[in-house]
Amino acid sequence: MRYFQKAHQAAEISDYKRTHVGCVAVYQGNIIGIACNTNKTHPMQKYYNRYRYHPQTSYFYPKLHAEINRIFSIRHLDINFSKVKLYVYRIRCDQEH
């Protein structure tokens, strides 16, 4: 539960308008990174959006998701990524924080 609480704290600082998402990456019981989704765009998000959206809906801007944000920043670590766990917490904007 403490990892979800950290993800919730990260989600609360998100600047994305519709849904606030926080993500915590954990490896061998240690937090190796925390991130939230953001209104900023990113080329890595654009690359992976092609698997999410139909090609005719390419007008969506590649807003950076919390999960991609976290994976992008830890990708150079020398760890076994199959053992990394991501804890994700979402807050709908119509909910109270």
LINFEN-V345332 format. One record per helix or strand of 3 or more residues. SS is the DSSP state (~ for helix, > for strand). FROM is the first residue (numbers start at 1). LEN is the number of residues. If there is no record, write none. Layout:
{{SS FROM LEN} {SS FROM LEN}}
//
This chain:
{{~ 2 11} {> 19 9} {> 30 7} {~ 43 7} {~ 55 3} {~ 66 9} {~ 81 3} {> 84 9}}
//
